[in-house]
Amino acid sequence: MKKQLMTTTALVVAGLLATSGAAFAQKKASKPTLKIGGWFEGIIGAVDDDDTGTNGRHVVVDVMHDSETHFKGSATLDNGIKIRTRWEFESQVSATGIDESYINISGGFGQIRIGGEDGAAHLMTTGTLGHWATNVGQNTAFDIGDWIQQPDGHAASTVNRVDSGGSDDNKITYFTPRFEGLQLGVSYMPSFQQGNHSAPESLASNETEGFQVGVSYKRKISNVGISLAAGYSGINEAASSTGDGGVDQSNPGGLGAGIVLDYGGFRAAFGYTHDWNLSSKEATQRSGDESFDFGLRYKTGKNNFSVGYMHVTDEADRITAATDSTDAAMVSYRRNIGPGVQYRLNFMWADFEGENAGSADDNNGIAVTTSIRVAF
């Protein structure tokens, strides 16, 4: 059914692209253009946590950087359909350095996106998930773990998103037009082990196809802006007997939901995510991250302030009765000091409590970072 839906959608889009201007209001087609953009951030920070203390230094000072380069192509057909492409390169990624790359086709019918990009559930929910919607400095999900170490064997990750492991693997996604504030999205991924242009995999021998669905609603009531989103992601993965103490697992999945409220310069956001691996032998048991988080943001002129907090639990090993848990928070300040240039200051805290006896999978600490970010 999923394959038939995607095939029908692809045929409809092909028909729209091939239709002459006679069926649409004539518009002058634009010559394809290519623009280069991206950003670079230089970061200096200091961290004090239990892990760094074992290295003989109580406080560790470090220098990091984060950067991306974006190649963005665009064109407009004479029937008004817009086509754009995007390639993202990260300096921190090994091999080719390619992060996301896709083509997007949009018009009155909505949007079709094809290539290595996040799925509908991920794209439609992430911007509403608590701290994701409110960060003004570094990213709470990614950057806290870069400075305050998540211990080996600790499974409660701070990276709370709805993707079930599919992430930027090749897929096709359709978004409906937004009607009365409501928009739907659906993604199909033939395999998350398939390369950029390799031969199709045989699903009979390697069942790794995935499916995502998302919904988004935006409305302004009086002076309050409201954004709601929810999504589900599932992968049809071959069973494995190596995880969770030898228990077979298959069909990982995830879901998430978030809400954002805007009033003047204030924003408040709340989010929930849950991902899991279902056991083919014990279908009632689930393991995986479950997270709750919230964020607050305030903007006034060139100054921006935010605070975010998350609580994550994970039943890392079903044989052990306890769970891994992570609590993390970040307070950030940002000032726009020039066109495309920002100064950022962040205070981070994290507490990793492992399910095992002893402190091998525990850690806690604080960190302070300051940075300059240039977007071009």
N, C-alpha and C positions, 0 to 999 in steps of 0.2 A: 504494500500500500504506500509506504514512504517513497519507494523508488518510482512508483507510478505518479505520485504527486509531483516529485521533482522533475520527472521527464516531461509532464504536461506543462509545468511552469516554464521550463527551458524552451519548449516549442512556442509558447505564447510570446516569450520575450524575443525569440528569433523572428516571429512574425511582425512584431512591432518594429524591430530594427529594419526589417526589409520593406516595410510599408512606405510608399512614396508620400511626398508632401501633399498629394491630392486629398488624402484622408485626414490631414491635419492642417491647422493654420500654418501657412508657409512662413518659415523663419530662415534667416540667413545662417548657414552652417559656419561654424568657426574652425579655423585651422588648428590642429592639435598643438598644444603648447606644453612645455616642460619647465617646472620651477624647482628650485632646490631650497630646502628649509631644514629645520632641525634645532638643536640646542646643545649647549655644553655647560656643565656645572662643575666647578672646582670646590672641593669640600675639605675642611680641616676640622678634626674632632678629637675629643678625649673621652675615654671610657674607663670606668672602674667597675669591674665585675669579678665574680669568683674565679672564672676561667683565666682571666689575665693575671689575677693575683698568683696563680700557681706558677707563672713564668718568672717570678721573682720581682715583678714590678707591680706596684699597687695601682698606678694610673698609667694608661698607655695612650700616647698621642699618635695619631695616624693622619695620613693624607690620602684622599680618594678622589675619583672623578667619575662622572656619569655623562654620557653623550649619545646622541643619535643624529643621523643625517637622513633626511627624507627627500626622495625624488617623486614629485607629484605631477602627473600628466593629466590633461583635460582636453575635451573636445565636445562640441555641440552639433548634433545632426540637424538637417533642415526640417525635420518633423518635431523638433524641440527636445528630443531625448538627449540627456547629458551622459557622457562617458568620462570617467576619470580613473586613473591608475595611481597606485602608491607603492613605493618600495621603501622600507626602513632598514637602515644599517646601524648596528650598535658596535661601538669600539670595544666593549667588554666581552663580546661573543666570539668564540673560537671559530675556526674554519672560515666560512664565507662571511660571517658577521651579519647575515640577513635575518631580520626579525620578522616583520610582516610584509607581505606583498600580495596585492589583489587588484582586480578590476571591478569597478562599481558602475552599474547602469541604472539610471533613474529617470522617471517621468511621472505622468499622471497615474500610472499603474502601481507606483511604489518604487522599490529598489531591489535590484538583484546584485549580489556580491559573490564573486568567484575567486578562489585562491587561498593562500595561506594566511588566514585571518581568524580571530576569535569568533565563536558562534553567537547565535541570537540571544541565548540566555545570558551569556557572559556580557555581551555588549549592552543589553537593555537593563541589566540589574546593577552592574558595578558602580555606576555613577550615583546610585541611591543608597549604597551600603555604608551608612555611618561615616567613618573617617574618610572613606574614598570620596565622599561628596563634600568634605569640608577642609581637607588638607590645604594649608597655604605654604607650608615648608616642604620638607622631605616627606616621602610616602611612608605612612605608618606601617603598612603591610610589609613592604620590602626592606626599608632602611633600618628599622629597629633591629632586625636579624643580622644586618651587615655589621652593626657595631656591638650589640650585646649578643654573645654567642648562644645559639640554640644547641644544647648538649647532644652528643651522639646518642642515638637511641630514644630521643624525645620526639614524639610524633605530632604534638599539638602545634601545628604551624601557624604563624601569623598571617600567611597569605590566603585570605578568605575570598574566594571567587567561585563562580559556578562554571566549571568547564569539564570536570570528570577526567582530566588528563588529556583532553583533545586539543586545548590551547590553540596554537596557530597552524595546526595541520590543515591540509587542503580540504575545502568544503565549499558547498554552495548554500547561500543564505538569501532568503526573501523577506523584505519588510513591507507591510502594507502602508498605504498613505495614512497619515494621522487624521482621524475623523472624530470630531467633538472631543479632542484630547486623547483618544484611544488609538494605540498602534499595536499590531501583532508582528511577531517575527518567528521564522522557522529555519533551521539549518539541517543539512544532511552531510555527513562525513563518510565517504566510502571506506576509509581506513586511516588510522592515525599512525601507521607505519609506512605509508606510501610517500615516496619522494616527490620532488617538484614536477618531474615529467617522466616518471618511471612507468613501466607496464602495469596495467591493472592487477591487483592482487586477487587471488582466488579466495572468496569468502568461505568456500567449502572447507578449506584447510586452515584459514586464519580469520576467524570471525571477529573483526575489530571495527565494524561500522558503528557510527554514532549518530545521535539525533538530539536536537535542542529545540526548545520552544520558549518564547518569552512574550511578555505583555507589558506595556507601559501606558500610563495615564497621566496627563498633565492638565492642570486647570488652575485658574486664579479666581479665588473667591474673595470679594472685597479687596483688601490689600494683602492677602495671604496667598502666596504661590504654593501649590501642592503638586508633588511628583510621587507617583507610586509605581513600583515595578516588581515583577515576579518572574521566575524562570525555572525550567527543569532541563537537566542534561542527563543523557543515558548513553552507555556504550555497550555494544554486544560483543563482549570480549571472551576469548576462550578460557575455560576454567584452568586454574593453576593449583598445584598441591604444595606450593612452597611457602605460602603466606599464612600468617596467623596460626602458628604452631602446627602446620601441616594440614589445615582445614582447606578444602577446595573453595575457591572464590571465583565468581564470574559476575558479569553485568554490573560494573560499578556505575554509580549514578550520583546526582547531586541536585539540590534545589536551593533557592535563595529568594529573599524578598526584602524590599527596603522602602522607606518613606523619607521624603525631604520636605521641610517646611521653610519657606522664605518670607521674611517680613522686614522691609527696609534693608538695612545693612546686615541683618542677622539671618543665619541659617542654622537649622537643627536637623540632624539626620539620624535614623536608626536602621540597623540592618541585622539580618539573620541568614546564615548559610549552614548547610549540612551536606556533606558528601560521604559516601559509604561504598563498601564492597559487600555484595550479597553472597552468602555461601550457598552453593547448590545443594549441600548436605544439611545445612542448618539455616533455612531461609528466614527464620524469625530473628536471627542474630545479625546485627549490623555493627560495623566498625568504621571509623573515619572521623574527620574533624566536624565539630559542631561549634559554631561561633555566634556570639552576640556582640554587637558593637554600637557605639554612638559617637557623634561628633558635633561640635559647635563651632561656628565661624562668625567673625564680625569684620566688616570692611568699613573703613572711613578714609576717604581720600586716597592717598598713596599707601596707607598703612593697613595691614591685614593681620588678624589674630585667629588662632584656632586651637582647639583642644580635642583630642580623640582618645577613646579607650576601647579595648576589646578583651573579651574573655573567651578562651578556646579550650575545648576538651576533646580528647581522643582516646578511644579504647584501643591502645596500640597493640596489645596482645590479649586475646580473649581468655587465655589460660590464667592470666593475672587478673584478680578481681578489681583492682584499682584502675584509675585512668590517669593519663598525662593531662596536665592542665597548664595553660599559659595565660598570664595577665600582662597586658602591655598598654602603655599610654605615651602620648607625645603632646607637648605644648610647643607651638610654633609662632614665630613672628616673621612677616615678610614686608619689605618696603620696595616699591617700584622706584628705582633711582634713575631711570632713563628709559627711552623707548626700547622695549624688549630686554631690559636689564633689571634684575632683581637681586636684592640682598636678603638672605635667609638666616634665621637663627632658630635652633631646635633644642629642646630638652627632652630626653627619652628615658623611659624606665621600663624594665621587663622583669618578670619573675616566672621562671620555668620550674614547675614542680613535677617530677617524674613519678611513674607508678611503681617503680622498683624500690626495694629497700636500700637504704644508704643514699648517697648524694651523687652518684655517677651520672644520673640523668637529670640533675638539678642545676640550676644556675640563676642568679639574679644580679642586676647591676643597673647603673645609670650611665648616660652619655650626653655630652653636649657637642653640637656641631654647628658650624657656621660656613656659609657658602656664598658664592657669586654665581648666578645663572644668567646666561646670555641666550636668547632665542632669536633665530634669524629666518 
